[in-house]
Amino acid sequence: MNPRSWSERFSRSSRLVAWCLMTLASGFMANAAYAAAPQVKTQAPGFYRVMVGDFEVTALSDGTHPFPIDTVVEGVSKQEIGRDLTRDFLHAPVQGSINAFLVNTGTKLILIDSGAGVLYGKCCGQVLANLRAAGYRPEQVDEVLLTHLHKDHVGGVIATDGQMMFPNAVVRTSQIEADYWLNADNKKTAPAFLSTFFDSAIASVAPYVAAGRFKPFSGDVELEPGIRAIAVPGHTPGHTAYLVESGAKDLLVWGDIVHVAAIQLQNPKASVEYDTDAQAAQRSRRFALKLAASHQYLVGAAHIAYPGLGHIRQNGRTYDWVPVNYEAAPGR
Ligand SMILES: [Zn+2]
């Protein structure tokens, strides 16, 4: 080997080594830069739209909160609860969604349930922000239909200063529900942990009562063209579902028929300690599940994982929840 070719080879190989080192170094630097990116830990704004016939329905997230399944679910064994959660890849406490549903009929804007407002703390109270993110304003809401008067459904109708959150809306719920929760005397016969629920219900609807815009209804009546009340008592005395119908399409907004889908669709007998009448709640759950499954209704569920929109499929004695298929531009 002559000295020249040796030196040429040496310089070529040293250039190769240098290139390798630079490549490695830049790889390390790139990895270091990726690792330093802060984790964001938030979701997209919580609104999701579907069309129900000619009606536009927007599911609004109020947030999620840790649901203490071990202490709250009743009527089934701990073993059954553990088995059902494991089947759905869940562990207690499960994050429970709170969902509300905004229906734009084309002539009216109707909000079904309003979330917890400030009553559940920082986890929740996001309905208003998500309603705005969805392109609406609270003053556009014509009616608020409440499935019942528990904190996580009625709390969002007032602002932090106690004024109306929806200044042009009529607020409606069943007369039986209003008579129960708006009468503080009923605290005496209710479990102690529900005592503050009476106070919250009274305070939440107070500005609407004062303005003559709290209008309870009686029976399974049509409240607006295409929106009908269906009594499903048990969770609370006047617990009500709303059937939204447009064209050949139907949406059953069923409130608190199901709190933990993983358990209660396997065991419709499973109740929660918040049920005023567990037996009646169980009957209403079986009724609503059968109704939704047999008519293939789209269901809007207050506490099934957001957006809480899906269908119920019957499997003998048990049921499956089939979430809606994602659509980027519904109705277009
Ligand atoms: Zn609820």
Boltz pocket constraint, residues with backbone or C-beta under 6 A from the ligand:
constraints:
  - pocket:
      binder: B
      contacts: [[A, 150], [A, 152], [A, 153], [A, 256], [A, 302], [A, 303]]
      max_distance: 6.0
